[in-house]
Amino acid sequence: MRGHHVTRRFGWDCHGLPVENEIDRKLGIKRRDEVLKMGIDKYNEECRSIVTRYVEEWEKVITRTGRWIDFRNDYKTMDLKFMESVWWVFSQLYEKGLVYKGFKVMPYSTGCKTVLSNFEAGQNYKDVPDPEIMVAFPIIDDPYNASFVAWTTTPWTLPSNLALCVNGNFDYVKVRNKHTGKVYVVAESRLSALPVEKPKSSVANGPAGDLKTSNSKSKGGKSENLMDSYELLEKVKEFSNMAFRVVADNYVTDDSGTGIVHCAPAFGEDDYRVCIENQIINKGENLIVAVDDDGCFTERITDFSGRYVKDADKDIIENVKARGRLVKKNGFHNWLENARDWAVSRSRFWGTPLPVWISEDAEEVIVMDSVAKLEKLSGVKVFDLHRHNIDHITIPSSRGPEFGVLRRVDDVFDCWFESGSMPYAYIHYPFENIELFEKNFPGQFIAEGLDQTRGWFYTLMVLSTALFGKPAFRNLVCNGLVLAEDGKKMSKKLKNYPSPLEDALRLYLINSPVVRAETLRFKKDGVYGVVKDVFLPWYNAYRFLVQNAKRLEVEGLEPFTPLDIGTLKNSSNVLDQWINSATQSLVHFVRQEMDAYRLYTVVPYLLKFLDNLTNIYVRFNRKRLKGRTGEEDCWTALSTLYSVLLTSCTVMSPFTPFFTEVLYQNMRKVSTGAEESIHYCSFPQEEGERDERIERSVSRMMTVIDLARNIRERHNKPLKSPLREMIVVHPDADFLDDIAGKLKEYSSLRAEPEFSVLGKRLGKSMGIVAKEIKAMSQKDIIAFEEAGEVTIASHTLKLADIKVVREFKRPAGLTEKEIDAAGDGDVLVIMDLRPDESLYEAGVAREVIIGEESYHQIYELSFTIYLARAALVFKSDAILALYAGNTKFAQGLETYLLSRDHSNLRSEFQLNNGKITVDGIEKQPSVNVVLGEHLFLSVGDYFLRTKSG
């Protein structure tokens, strides 16, 4: 809409664990060796077969949600060209020295049989009940037979224990349980964590606090091995003198546990680091992990061999208890945390293979950056890059035949690496489209959910920075999580979400905290509110235009065609000038906010605009729009309304694509050369200068009207009931002469400092200045408003620095029910609510008009048809006889009825494709019927009902 070509290509993520999991369920595969037995080629082709299973459903949903997508020119991460660019990205990182092979403790999925990246682990974070236990580790050669008490939430790691770790900044004490006599060592700050039998400081056996890590007395102490059934190190004897001792590190905290943790370097990132630093194990040693790829204990752990680690927790605890080592057992949560490193390789099958060929002695490594390089070095033609098509390809060693061949490593890429490579891979850069890439990189913006902070946002940023030294995107639109009304996550399984296919839902979400990356608890009432507050007023303004345009044809005039913009600009009507200016302000505001990616500010502004259009322009222009002020004036008003609606629809088409298209398809019929769809239209340009003076004036008028409505609502005074007097108090010079007398009678002034404006400017002087501002008298405030400035404590203050509040001062002798007021900033509206008999007839007249107009809705009448006004002509005695008990009301009704204009009499009108004849009273002088239906009109406590007959 802004004149740029947008490719709108749709991308399909085809690889990764979700696809493999689906195939595993389909084929009943539970173990990795089952895939190898089946054959990687057959397994991968099964994966390929389901990737496009839901393409048709995706296309329907994406299109219906209003995303304008090119599905025919799409790209897939399983395409050879995409995968080749991913190879190139990896090769560039390798050449920069950013890729290495190493042993790391990473989050691991036993279900998927592979490591997880930090963002995958974070996205699947769940609360699971884990046992929290305290285990005693006897101190070798301790005179009191004391034990270190270590805390863990992963009992299954205890068979792999190699050390204990304390914090060198904590004080540790040796305490004796007076009930059991057992002596424990814990952090002094964690004494309360020991069992409920209160521990007693071991004064008899030794002074309290005789173990202090601050003087290293606990560091280096030896403890007994907990289990007897394993040897985790290939050369365990060489390290036996270094293992099973106490080391110190600051990662140990005292906010939970005992201030002592057990270290299993095969399963904890900090455990591994601490054991390396303290020479318990050596970096680069092939540390044997006592758990296999399926999460089961290996044969080394004889007591639990073949058992799934989590299932073995209870038995391990019982084993510890049987040894007399269990100090305490509780429940705990959140066992998955602090995962940080990104492992880019996956020991899986369906994905982009790592382009790494390595010799048997690991001395020679070749990283492929293209298919051409692989074909050149191997002499094999390559048509597909998936594992089953290239795993068999070998490369002769450059060192000579005696060194054999290089073979590809088994792993495939983490699919997030593919997603992060998207800016390059989807256009097959750098093999094609170099100029296109360089012209459009970085992208203008990306949009995704908050959960992608450690997902797509992260991988895009990491890879782009590594490759080009800058991000892959200039702007980021991040949405938060939408929860169901009960606060639970929305899911397909629970079906706890509404249809995402409606414009009302789109506008509700755009106007919610979710577009500011905040969590939203969804409420259906919020969507209904959008329909009520936005779409119905918008549609009513459109319908009013159509009805009155159609009326021109019914009355025999020319079919409606809108006047050109140039003519409308010259309209002398103030409200035309105002709504045209307000429309230009809408265009300006939406352009400004969209340029800054502030989606959430648009809907509130649109609400205000639609309220102005329907409740000010249309309501105050009804006579003009209905042609009662002359044909030329009517044409100008209708053309203005048409122009405003067309412009607002075009502006809002990205936000409400379907609703605006419906309106546009009818409106374009009267405009020559109109585009086929509103989405083919250009975004409106600001036509001329906005008239801020007129906009400000009408805004002030609406402020007064709103305040008056507030007073009426408080006192249950309907809008159709006239009141005696309304007084507006305002500081503008144009009003001062008119309101000077009322100012003192009805209002008092109070001054307050604008802290947000003055705070930074005045600093320490703020307190003194604020005190003097609040002390300003009525006379001081009036003089300040007239002069536009005042000097306080040597500081010159302008109008923007001081807020003047007008407060209502009720005259003596009058109650709130007789006179009341409402204020907003510098405006004060005062209304006289005392009854006035002379206003009663006007109230009756208004009520009858409202009742008369309701016939159009009751009988689904077009506004181009007039009700038979002559049918409302009653003789005085007929009215008085009908309402003998309500003489006052009857007189008011008679005054109104006899004053009506009957020049537009129609004797027939259409009703539901049938014809109804209405006869005037003069043809049936004794009948008191208006129409052959009941009509109810309320005026105060009275009711008027016309009888059928």
C-alpha positions, 0 to 999 in steps of 0.5 A: 500500500506504500508502493513497495513490492513485497514478495509474501513468500510462505515458508515451511519448516519441514525438519526436526523432532516434531516430524520424527515424533509423528512418524515414531508414533505412526510406526511404533518406534521407541528406540534408535536402533529400530530406525537403523534396522528399518533403514534411514532411507525408508524412515526419512521418506516416511518423514517427507511424506507427512510434511505436506499433509496439512498444506491445504488446511494451512492455506485455508486458515492463513488466507481466512485470517487475513494474511496475504500470502503467495503459496505458489512461490513458497520455500521449504527447508527440505529443498536442496537449495535451502539446505545448501545455503545452510551448509554455506552458513555453517562453513562460514562459521567454521572458517571464522573459528566459531565451530568446535566439537566438545563435551558439554553437559546439555539438556537431553530429551530421552523421548527424542534421544537427542540433546536440546538447545537452550531455547528448546528446553525453555519452550518445553519447561514444565513443573514436575514433582521431583524428590528433594532429599538430603544425603549423608556422606561420612567424613573419613577419619572424623573423630565425631563420625560426622557426615557432610549433608548434601542436598539434591533434587535428582536422586538418579545422579547419585550413583555418578557422584564424584565429589561434594561442593561447598561455598568458600564464603559461607560458615559451616557448622558441625551439629549433633541430633540429640535424638539420634546422636548423628553428627552433621556438617551443614552451612550455618545459615541452613540449619533450619533445613535439617529435619524437624527434630531440632539439631543441637550444637555439638558443644560436648563433642566440639565447639560449634562452628569448628568447620569454617569454609572461610578458613578452608577447613572443609575444603579438601576433606574426604568423604566416603563413596555413596554407591559401590556398583560403578566405575565412571572413569575409564582410568578411575584408579588414576583419579581415585586420589582426587575423587570423593572429596570436598571442593569449593565454588561460588555456584553453591547457594544458601537460599535452599538445601544445606549449602552443600551439593553433590557433584555428578560431572556427567549430568551437571554443567556446573558439576562438570566445570567444578570437577575439571577445575579441581582435577577430579576429571580431565578435560578431554577424557572420554567421561563415561555416562552411566545412562544410555540414549533412552534415559536408562541406566547402563550395565555399570549401574548393576542395581538399576541396570536397564531402568529409566532414571526417573522411574528409579528415583524411588528405589535409589532413595530406598537404597540410600535409606537402607545404607543409613544415609537418608537425612530428609526427603521432600518434594521439589519442582522445576528440575530443568533450568539454567540451560544456556549453550546452543548445541547445533548438532542433533543425533537424529535422521530427518534434517539437514546433515552437518556438512563435516567429513572427518578422517578416522584419526580425526586429524583431517576435517573438511567442511562443505560449503556447497554441493559443488564442493562435495561433488568435486571432492567425492566424484559423486553427483548429488541430487538430495542432501538428506542423510540417506543420500549422502551418508555413503559418500566418502572423500579420499584423504589429502594425505594419501591412500594410506590414511584412508577416507573421510566420512561424514559425521552422523549428526544433523542440524538443530532445525533452529539453525535452519530457521536462523539461516532463513534470510539467506537460504530462502533465496539460495544466497550466496549461490543466487540473488546476491544483488537482491540480498544485499539490497534488502538485508537486514529485513525491515521487521520480523514478527513473532511471539515472546517465546521466540526470544530464545528461539528464532530471534536468538538464532537470527541474531547469532548467525547474522552477527557472526556472518555480517556483524549486524542483526538480520532485522531492523525492527521487531514486533513481539506479541505476548502469550494469549491465555484462555479466560481461565488463565490456562494456555490455549491448546488445540486439545482443549479447544479453549479458544475462539475462531481466529478468523474474524476481524473483531478478534484481530482488532481486539488482539491488536488493541490488547497488551499482547502486541506489547509482548505482554500476557493477555487473558482472553475475554470473549466480552472484549471481542463483543465490545469491539463489535459494539464499539467499532464495527456497529457504529462504523457500519451504521455510518455506512448504512446511513450513507447508502440509505440516503444515497438511495433516497435521491433515486427514489425521489427522482433525482440523479443517481448519487456520484460523489463530488471530487475532493477539490470541491469538498475542500471548498465546503463552507460547512464547518462540520464538513471542514472538521470531519475532513480535517479529522480524517487527515489526522487519522491518516497522519496518525496511522502512518506515524504509528505504523512507521514506528511499529506501534500497532497498539495505539491505532485502535483507540484513535480509531474508536475516537474517530468513529465516535466523532463520525457517528455521534457528531458528524452524522448526528448533527448533519441528519437534516443535510444528509436527508436533503432537508436543507436543499439538494446542493447542500445534501450532495455536499454532505453525502459526498463528504461522508462518502469520502471520509468512509472510503478513506477510513476504510482504506486506512484500516484495511490492514487491520480489518481486511474483510470488513473494509472489503465488504464496505468498499465493494459497494462504495466503489460502484459509484466511483469511476476507475476504482480499484477492484479491491480495497487491498489494491488501493494505495495508502491515503496521502495527507491531502492538504493541511489539517485544520487543528483550530477546527478540530480543537473547537469541535473537541471542546464542544464534545467535551461539554456535551459529554460532561452534560451527559454525565450530569444527566445520567447521574440524575436519570434525565433522558437526553430528550428531556429539555432542561432550563439552563446549562453554563460552561465555564472555560478560561479562553479569552473568547469566553471570559466576557460571557462567563465572568459573572458566573465564574465567581458564582459557580466555580472555584479555582485550584492550582497544582504543579505538573510534576512530570514537567517540572521535576527534572527541571527544578530538581531540589527546588521542586518542593518549594515551588510546588508548595507555593503553586498550591498556595495560589489564590483565586486572583493569582490563578486568574492573573496567571491564566491571563498573562500566560506565565508567573514567577515563583521562587525565581522560576518562570512558569508557563501554562504547561507547568501549572494545572488549573483545576475548576471545582464546582461551588454550589450556590447556597440554598440549592441541592445537588438535585437542583443544580449540579456540575461536572468538570474535565481539566479546564472545562466546567459544565453546570446544569440547572435541573429544576423542573419547568412546566414550559418545557414539558410539551417539547419533551412530549414532541421529542418522544413522539418523534423517537417512537415514529422513527422506531417504525422504520426498524420495527417494520424494516422500512427503508428511510426513503419511505415516509410514514403517513404524517396525516394519520397523526392529525387528531382533533382536540376532543379525540386526544382529550377523550383518549387520555382523559386521565392525563390532561397535561400529557394530552395537551402536550401531544396535541400541540406537537401533532398539530404542528407537524408538516404533512407535505410528505404524505405517502398513502402506501409503503412497502413491508416485507415485500407486501403493500400496506395502505395508511389512511389519514384520520380525516377519512376515519374521523371517529377512529383513534388509530395511527397504524394497525400496530401497538406503538409505545412511547414513554415520556417521564412516567406517562405512556402513549399507546395507539390502539389497533382497530 
